[in-house]
Amino acid sequence: MNFSVNPLVFSVVMAILVSGCGQSAPEQATSTEPDAAEAVTTSEVLLTSEPTGAEEVIAARKSAEDNSEVVVVGRIGGSENPWVDGRAVFSIVDNSLKACSDIEGDGCPKPWDYCCETDKLPTATALVKVVDQDGTLINEDARKLLNLKELQTVVVKGKAKRDDAGNLTVFANGIFVRK
């Protein structure tokens, strides 16, 4: 039997599965500690000015080398749920793709899934993992931590990580939200 797995789908599924690992009752018992760290982390990660030299997702997927510093711009989305619950992880899509809400008359209830552009998504999406100054993934939901929403345009700054399939993950230590 011969079948293939879409690397992007595989990466997102694995990220969701892994996100549930490691959560235990002791972490929940110390609920005041994450709140104290949250304010510091937010001010360290959320940028007040846009970094220069941002590349669109498609261009960054072509040019970014593994472990290189990158600045990438895109819109939050790419699936019905572009978030990893409880973690500062989300996907962004190249601005050249149209969300369903950008198409006149389209009544899609979740336009950030880009269901009108699914054939282009595999090469136009990047995963963003928000990390602290030490490069450790922040264990706080990005929506809560950074007040992010689907279809917001963000500029992320950090280290690129490539896989064998050409997928791009940005370990972001700085995020600017375009208004």
PyMOL commands that set and color helices and strands:
alter all, ss='L'
color gray80, all
select helices_A, chain A and resi 7-19+25-29+32-45+57-63+100-102+111-113+115-117+121-123+142-146
alter helices_A, ss='H'
color red, helices_A
select strands_A, chain A and resi 55-56+69-76+89-93+125-130+153-162+168-177
alter strands_A, ss='S'
color yellow, strands_A
deselect
rebuild
show_as cartoon
